[in-house]
Amino acid sequence: MSRVEEEVCFKLLKRADVGKAKYGVTMERDDLSVLDWLKHTQEELMDACVYIEKLIDEKQKEKSNTNCCGQGGLQEWVRTSSLEEFGSTTRKRDGLRDSKD
């Protein structure tokens, strides 16, 4: 077994201990139906999707932040409420006319 697999096994054992302490039962419980187990699984996967989305968002902000050049860059856009407003602000800053002006 590799070090990675050993780490996963260790984490599973640790999680089982936490679950037993928190809920007072193990996975060998028989009080849940198949549908209950499927719903629990779905809820866990939805949580995982939220975590993934947050991390993707952070990485995209990092990438945008490093790719922005010029005064203000991403930080200026984040302070505005929309990309359109950012464009208008940038044009005004650079002395360009806004099509709405």
KOLZATI-370654 format. One record per atom (N, C-alpha, C): x, y, z; atom name. Coordinates in nm, 4 decimals, m for minus. Layout:
+----------+----------+----------+------+
:     east :    north :       up : atom :
+----------+----------+----------+------+
:        X :        Y :        Z :   CA :
...
+----------+----------+----------+------+
***
This chain:
+----------+----------+----------+------+
:     east :    north :       up : atom :
+----------+----------+----------+------+
:   0.0855 :  m0.1170 :   0.0000 :    N :
:   0.0000 :   0.0000 :   0.0000 :   CA :
:   0.0905 :   0.1239 :   0.0000 :    C :
:   0.0498 :   0.2246 :  m0.0771 :    N :
:   0.1294 :   0.3469 :  m0.0840 :   CA :
:   0.1023 :   0.4369 :   0.0366 :    C :
:   0.1865 :   0.5359 :   0.0530 :    N :
:   0.1705 :   0.6341 :   0.1599 :   CA :
:   0.0360 :   0.7070 :   0.1454 :    C :
:  m0.0028 :   0.7351 :   0.0223 :    N :
:  m0.1294 :   0.8043 :  m0.0038 :   CA :
:  m0.2473 :   0.7183 :   0.0418 :    C :
:  m0.2437 :   0.5913 :   0.0065 :    N :
:  m0.3516 :   0.5001 :   0.0472 :   CA :
:  m0.3545 :   0.4829 :   0.1985 :    C :
:  m0.2383 :   0.4764 :   0.2602 :    N :
:  m0.2327 :   0.4669 :   0.4061 :   CA :
:  m0.2944 :   0.5905 :   0.4710 :    C :
:  m0.2689 :   0.7072 :   0.4134 :    N :
:  m0.3260 :   0.8313 :   0.4667 :   CA :
:  m0.4784 :   0.8296 :   0.4560 :    C :
:  m0.5299 :   0.7789 :   0.3435 :    N :
:  m0.6753 :   0.7690 :   0.3267 :   CA :
:  m0.7333 :   0.6739 :   0.4315 :    C :
:  m0.6700 :   0.5611 :   0.4531 :    N :
:  m0.7167 :   0.4651 :   0.5543 :   CA :
:  m0.7162 :   0.5285 :   0.6931 :    C :
:  m0.6102 :   0.5996 :   0.7258 :    N :
:  m0.6011 :   0.6672 :   0.8548 :   CA :
:  m0.7150 :   0.7677 :   0.8706 :    C :
:  m0.7414 :   0.8448 :   0.7666 :    N :
:  m0.8491 :   0.9443 :   0.7730 :   CA :
:  m0.9860 :   0.8787 :   0.7873 :    C :
:  m1.0057 :   0.7637 :   0.7206 :    N :
:  m1.1324 :   0.6907 :   0.7345 :   CA :
:  m1.1525 :   0.6425 :   0.8784 :    C :
:  m1.0478 :   0.5883 :   0.9377 :    N :
:  m1.0563 :   0.5425 :   1.0769 :   CA :
:  m1.0871 :   0.6592 :   1.1704 :    C :
:  m1.0187 :   0.7689 :   1.1489 :    N :
:  m1.0389 :   0.8877 :   1.2310 :   CA :
:  m1.1816 :   0.9404 :   1.2158 :    C :
:  m1.2309 :   0.9436 :   1.0908 :    N :
:  m1.3680 :   0.9908 :   1.0649 :   CA :
:  m1.4708 :   0.8987 :   1.1294 :    C :
:  m1.4467 :   0.7694 :   1.1277 :    N :
:  m1.5377 :   0.6741 :   1.1918 :   CA :
:  m1.5450 :   0.7011 :   1.3420 :    C :
:  m1.4303 :   0.7310 :   1.4032 :    N :
:  m1.4287 :   0.7627 :   1.5465 :   CA :
:  m1.5076 :   0.8903 :   1.5752 :    C :
:  m1.4904 :   0.9922 :   1.4909 :    N :
:  m1.5633 :   1.1186 :   1.5087 :   CA :
:  m1.7131 :   1.0952 :   1.4933 :    C :
:  m1.7511 :   1.0175 :   1.3916 :    N :
:  m1.8928 :   0.9876 :   1.3690 :   CA :
:  m1.9558 :   0.9130 :   1.4849 :    C :
:  m1.8846 :   0.8164 :   1.5382 :    N :
:  m1.9344 :   0.7391 :   1.6534 :   CA :
:  m1.9528 :   0.8308 :   1.7736 :    C :
:  m1.8553 :   0.9189 :   1.7971 :    N :
:  m1.8633 :   1.0104 :   1.9113 :   CA :
:  m1.9762 :   1.1121 :   1.8919 :    C :
:  m1.9917 :   1.1602 :   1.7698 :    N :
:  m2.0905 :   1.2655 :   1.7430 :   CA :
:  m2.2330 :   1.2116 :   1.7369 :    C :
:  m2.2536 :   1.0977 :   1.6690 :    N :
:  m2.3879 :   1.0465 :   1.6455 :   CA :
:  m2.4237 :   0.9243 :   1.7300 :    C :
:  m2.3236 :   0.8629 :   1.7925 :    N :
:  m2.3495 :   0.7479 :   1.8774 :   CA :
:  m2.3784 :   0.6196 :   1.8018 :    C :
:  m2.3538 :   0.6194 :   1.6709 :    N :
:  m2.3777 :   0.4998 :   1.5893 :   CA :
:  m2.2631 :   0.4839 :   1.4901 :    C :
:  m2.2543 :   0.3638 :   1.4341 :    N :
:  m2.1556 :   0.3381 :   1.3289 :   CA :
:  m2.2297 :   0.3226 :   1.1965 :    C :
:  m2.1572 :   0.2961 :   1.0904 :    N :
:  m2.2189 :   0.2745 :   0.9597 :   CA :
:  m2.2941 :   0.1410 :   0.9542 :    C :
:  m2.2820 :   0.0601 :   1.0575 :    N :
:  m2.3537 :  m0.0672 :   1.0619 :   CA :
:  m2.4950 :  m0.0503 :   1.1152 :    C :
:  m2.5405 :   0.0717 :   1.1241 :    N :
:  m2.6770 :   0.0986 :   1.1725 :   CA :
:  m2.7789 :   0.0463 :   1.0720 :    C :
:  m2.8985 :   0.0176 :   1.1212 :    N :
:  m3.0028 :  m0.0348 :   1.0330 :   CA :
:  m3.1322 :   0.0459 :   1.0428 :    C :
:  m3.1214 :   0.1684 :   1.0926 :    N :
:  m3.2406 :   0.2509 :   1.1095 :   CA :
:  m3.2688 :   0.3416 :   0.9897 :    C :
:  m3.1872 :   0.3366 :   0.8857 :    N :
:  m3.2082 :   0.4188 :   0.7673 :   CA :
:  m3.2424 :   0.3318 :   0.6476 :    C :
:  m3.3352 :   0.3813 :   0.5663 :    N :
:  m3.3715 :   0.3088 :   0.4439 :   CA :
:  m3.2704 :   0.3407 :   0.3345 :    C :
:  m3.2806 :   0.2698 :   0.2254 :    N :
:  m3.1945 :   0.2973 :   0.1103 :   CA :
:  m3.2160 :   0.4411 :   0.0641 :    C :
:  m3.3411 :   0.4846 :   0.0628 :    N :
:  m3.3703 :   0.6219 :   0.0227 :   CA :
:  m3.3052 :   0.7220 :   0.1182 :    C :
:  m3.3083 :   0.6944 :   0.2482 :    N :
:  m3.2413 :   0.7818 :   0.3457 :   CA :
:  m3.0916 :   0.7907 :   0.3166 :    C :
:  m3.0293 :   0.6753 :   0.2895 :    N :
:  m2.8858 :   0.6736 :   0.2592 :   CA :
:  m2.8566 :   0.7524 :   0.1320 :    C :
:  m2.9429 :   0.7373 :   0.0312 :    N :
:  m2.9237 :   0.8121 :  m0.0934 :   CA :
:  m2.9367 :   0.9629 :  m0.0703 :    C :
:  m3.0318 :   1.0017 :   0.0132 :    N :
:  m3.0487 :   1.1447 :   0.0435 :   CA :
:  m2.9275 :   1.1989 :   0.1194 :    C :
:  m2.8762 :   1.1214 :   0.2145 :    N :
:  m2.7557 :   1.1627 :   0.2873 :   CA :
:  m2.6376 :   1.1787 :   0.1903 :    C :
:  m2.6257 :   1.0838 :   0.0995 :    N :
:  m2.5182 :   1.0897 :   0.0005 :   CA :
:  m2.5332 :   1.2136 :  m0.0865 :    C :
:  m2.6542 :   1.2396 :  m0.1312 :    N :
:  m2.6796 :   1.3574 :  m0.2140 :   CA :
:  m2.6422 :   1.4862 :  m0.1399 :    C :
:  m2.6805 :   1.4954 :  m0.0142 :    N :
:  m2.6484 :   1.6138 :   0.0660 :   CA :
:  m2.4975 :   1.6317 :   0.0796 :    C :
:  m2.4260 :   1.5224 :   0.1037 :    N :
:  m2.2801 :   1.5296 :   0.1148 :   CA :
:  m2.2173 :   1.5736 :  m0.0172 :    C :
:  m2.2686 :   1.5212 :  m0.1280 :    N :
:  m2.2149 :   1.5588 :  m0.2587 :   CA :
:  m2.2460 :   1.7037 :  m0.2931 :    C :
:  m2.3637 :   1.7523 :  m0.2532 :    N :
:  m2.3951 :   1.8936 :  m0.2757 :   CA :
:  m2.3004 :   1.9825 :  m0.1952 :    C :
:  m2.2704 :   1.9429 :  m0.0714 :    N :
:  m2.1721 :   2.0172 :   0.0077 :   CA :
:  m2.0379 :   2.0188 :  m0.0643 :    C :
:  m1.9980 :   1.9041 :  m0.1177 :    N :
:  m1.8708 :   1.8955 :  m0.1892 :   CA :
:  m1.8718 :   1.9881 :  m0.3108 :    C :
:  m1.9836 :   1.9965 :  m0.3818 :    N :
:  m1.9939 :   2.0868 :  m0.4972 :   CA :
:  m1.9770 :   2.2320 :  m0.4547 :    C :
:  m2.0319 :   2.2695 :  m0.3404 :    N :
:  m2.0166 :   2.4063 :  m0.2893 :   CA :
:  m1.8702 :   2.4336 :  m0.2585 :    C :
:  m1.8026 :   2.3386 :  m0.1934 :    N :
:  m1.6604 :   2.3559 :  m0.1615 :   CA :
:  m1.5780 :   2.3699 :  m0.2894 :    C :
:  m1.6081 :   2.2858 :  m0.3889 :    N :
:  m1.5363 :   2.2907 :  m0.5158 :   CA :
:  m1.5582 :   2.4250 :  m0.5848 :    C :
:  m1.6823 :   2.4721 :  m0.5862 :    N :
:  m1.7131 :   2.6002 :  m0.6500 :   CA :
:  m1.6369 :   2.7139 :  m0.5839 :    C :
:  m1.6297 :   2.7121 :  m0.4511 :    N :
:  m1.5550 :   2.8155 :  m0.3798 :   CA :
:  m1.4083 :   2.8141 :  m0.4204 :    C :
:  m1.3491 :   2.6967 :  m0.4261 :    N :
:  m1.2079 :   2.6859 :  m0.4623 :   CA :
:  m1.1831 :   2.7262 :  m0.6078 :    C :
:  m1.2735 :   2.6883 :  m0.6977 :    N :
:  m1.2624 :   2.7298 :  m0.8375 :   CA :
:  m1.2680 :   2.8816 :  m0.8464 :    C :
:  m1.3632 :   2.9413 :  m0.7740 :    N :
:  m1.3775 :   3.0867 :  m0.7727 :   CA :
:  m1.2498 :   3.1535 :  m0.7227 :    C :
:  m1.1931 :   3.1013 :  m0.6149 :    N :
:  m1.0691 :   3.1582 :  m0.5609 :   CA :
:  m0.9548 :   3.1484 :  m0.6620 :    C :
:  m0.9419 :   3.0333 :  m0.7274 :    N :
:  m0.8353 :   3.0145 :  m0.8261 :   CA :
:  m0.8549 :   3.1076 :  m0.9458 :    C :
:  m0.9802 :   3.1255 :  m0.9895 :    N :
:  m1.0065 :   3.2155 :  m1.1017 :   CA :
:  m0.9735 :   3.3594 :  m1.0637 :    C :
:  m1.0048 :   3.3993 :  m0.9408 :    N :
:  m0.9702 :   3.5338 :  m0.8953 :   CA :
:  m0.8189 :   3.5504 :  m0.8901 :    C :
:  m0.7485 :   3.4490 :  m0.8408 :    N :
:  m0.6017 :   3.4526 :  m0.8373 :   CA :
:  m0.5459 :   3.4709 :  m0.9779 :    C :
:  m0.5964 :   3.3910 :  m1.0713 :    N :
:  m0.5483 :   3.3957 :  m1.2091 :   CA :
:  m0.5786 :   3.5319 :  m1.2701 :    C :
:  m0.7001 :   3.5832 :  m1.2511 :    N :
:  m0.7375 :   3.7138 :  m1.3040 :   CA :
:  m0.6522 :   3.8227 :  m1.2411 :    C :
:  m0.6261 :   3.8083 :  m1.1145 :    N :
:  m0.5482 :   3.9088 :  m1.0425 :   CA :
:  m0.4061 :   3.9158 :  m1.0976 :    C :
:  m0.3494 :   3.8012 :  m1.1317 :    N :
:  m0.2125 :   3.8015 :  m1.1829 :   CA :
:  m0.2085 :   3.8404 :  m1.3298 :    C :
:  m0.3216 :   3.8267 :  m1.4011 :    N :
:  m0.3242 :   3.8627 :  m1.5430 :   CA :
:  m0.3656 :   4.0075 :  m1.5666 :    C :
:  m0.4186 :   4.0749 :  m1.4651 :    N :
:  m0.4612 :   4.2133 :  m1.4816 :   CA :
:  m0.3398 :   4.3035 :  m1.4857 :    C :
:  m0.3438 :   4.3958 :  m1.5759 :    N :
:  m0.2361 :   4.4930 :  m1.5785 :   CA :
:  m0.2987 :   4.6314 :  m1.5820 :    C :
:  m0.2191 :   4.7294 :  m1.5544 :    N :
:  m0.2704 :   4.8650 :  m1.5531 :   CA :
:  m0.3192 :   4.9019 :  m1.4150 :    C :
:  m0.3527 :   5.0255 :  m1.4012 :    N :
:  m0.3934 :   5.0801 :  m1.2725 :   CA :
:  m0.5282 :   5.0216 :  m1.2295 :    C :
:  m0.5396 :   4.9789 :  m1.1089 :    N :
:  m0.6657 :   4.9277 :  m1.0573 :   CA :
:  m0.6811 :   4.7785 :  m1.0796 :    C :
:  m0.6793 :   4.7349 :  m1.2035 :    N :
:  m0.6903 :   4.5939 :  m1.2367 :   CA :
:  m0.8112 :   4.5277 :  m1.1740 :    C :
:  m0.7942 :   4.4050 :  m1.1305 :    N :
:  m0.9026 :   4.3267 :  m1.0731 :   CA :
:  m0.9593 :   4.3921 :  m0.9484 :    C :
:  m0.8737 :   4.4492 :  m0.8655 :    N :
:  m0.9225 :   4.5102 :  m0.7419 :   CA :
:  m1.0260 :   4.6176 :  m0.7722 :    C :
:  m1.0037 :   4.6984 :  m0.8762 :    N :
:  m1.0995 :   4.8024 :  m0.9106 :   CA :
:  m1.2298 :   4.7398 :  m0.9567 :    C :
:  m1.2226 :   4.6334 :  m1.0359 :    N :
:  m1.3435 :   4.5681 :  m1.0836 :   CA :
:  m1.4225 :   4.5078 :  m0.9686 :    C :
:  m1.3535 :   4.4460 :  m0.8710 :    N :
:  m1.4208 :   4.3830 :  m0.7584 :   CA :
:  m1.4991 :   4.4869 :  m0.6786 :    C :
:  m1.4477 :   4.6096 :  m0.6699 :    N :
:  m1.5165 :   4.7145 :  m0.5948 :   CA :
:  m1.6404 :   4.7656 :  m0.6667 :    C :
:  m1.6565 :   4.7363 :  m0.7945 :    N :
:  m1.7736 :   4.7814 :  m0.8686 :   CA :
:  m1.8754 :   4.6690 :  m0.8725 :    C :
:  m1.9961 :   4.7032 :  m0.9138 :    N :
:  m2.1024 :   4.6035 :  m0.9086 :   CA :
:  m2.1152 :   4.5217 :  m1.0360 :    C :
:  m2.0504 :   4.5633 :  m1.1436 :    N :
:  m2.0631 :   4.4855 :  m1.2667 :   CA :
:  m1.9451 :   4.5122 :  m1.3590 :    C :
:  m1.9272 :   4.4222 :  m1.4534 :    N :
:  m1.8220 :   4.4383 :  m1.5520 :   CA :
:  m1.8483 :   4.5621 :  m1.6360 :    C :
:  m1.9754 :   4.5885 :  m1.6662 :    N :
:  m2.0105 :   4.7071 :  m1.7451 :   CA :
:  m1.9684 :   4.8342 :  m1.6715 :    C :
:  m1.9942 :   4.8387 :  m1.5422 :    N :
:  m1.9558 :   4.9553 :  m1.4636 :   CA :
:  m1.8038 :   4.9685 :  m1.4611 :    C :
:  m1.7339 :   4.8583 :  m1.4531 :    N :
:  m1.5879 :   4.8605 :  m1.4549 :   CA :
:  m1.5382 :   4.9205 :  m1.5860 :    C :
:  m1.5970 :   4.8759 :  m1.6970 :    N :
:  m1.5570 :   4.9283 :  m1.8271 :   CA :
:  m1.5803 :   5.0777 :  m1.8364 :    C :
:  m1.6937 :   5.1241 :  m1.7878 :    N :
:  m1.7259 :   5.2659 :  m1.7893 :   CA :
:  m1.6272 :   5.3437 :  m1.7035 :    C :
:  m1.5979 :   5.2918 :  m1.5848 :    N :
:  m1.5034 :   5.3563 :  m1.4940 :   CA :
:  m1.3656 :   5.3634 :  m1.5577 :    C :
:  m1.3239 :   5.2546 :  m1.6220 :    N :
:  m1.1923 :   5.2502 :  m1.6853 :   CA :
:  m1.1847 :   5.3499 :  m1.7996 :    C :
:  m1.2899 :   5.3574 :  m1.8826 :    N :
:  m1.2893 :   5.4521 :  m1.9943 :   CA :
:  m1.2800 :   5.5950 :  m1.9434 :    C :
:  m1.3547 :   5.6262 :  m1.8380 :    N :
:  m1.3511 :   5.7618 :  m1.7818 :   CA :
:  m1.2132 :   5.7923 :  m1.7252 :    C :
:  m1.1539 :   5.6960 :  m1.6575 :    N :
:  m1.0221 :   5.7153 :  m1.5998 :   CA :
:  m0.9188 :   5.7430 :  m1.7085 :    C :
:  m0.9347 :   5.6741 :  m1.8214 :    N :
:  m0.8400 :   5.6881 :  m1.9312 :   CA :
:  m0.8748 :   5.8042 :  m2.0234 :    C :
:  m0.9801 :   5.8815 :  m1.9883 :    N :
:  m1.0175 :   5.9988 :  m2.0676 :   CA :
:  m1.0945 :   5.9655 :  m2.1938 :    C :
:  m1.1543 :   5.8455 :  m2.2002 :    N :
:  m1.2317 :   5.8049 :  m2.3165 :   CA :
:  m1.3794 :   5.8301 :  m2.2917 :    C :
:  m1.4526 :   5.8534 :  m2.3982 :    N :
:  m1.5969 :   5.8771 :  m2.3836 :   CA :
:  m1.6698 :   5.7442 :  m2.3650 :    C :
:  m1.7672 :   5.7455 :  m2.2781 :    N :
:  m1.8551 :   5.6310 :  m2.2573 :   CA :
:  m1.9695 :   5.6440 :  m2.3558 :    C :
:  m2.0116 :   5.5353 :  m2.4171 :    N :
:  m2.1208 :   5.5425 :  m2.5156 :   CA :
:  m2.2493 :   5.5940 :  m2.4524 :    C :
:  m2.2640 :   5.5828 :  m2.3209 :    N :
:  m2.3834 :   5.6310 :  m2.2516 :   CA :
:  m2.3730 :   5.7803 :  m2.2215 :    C :
:  m2.2503 :   5.8364 :  m2.2214 :    N :
:  m2.2301 :   5.9783 :  m2.1898 :   CA :
:  m2.2749 :   6.0678 :  m2.3016 :    C :
+----------+----------+----------+------+
***
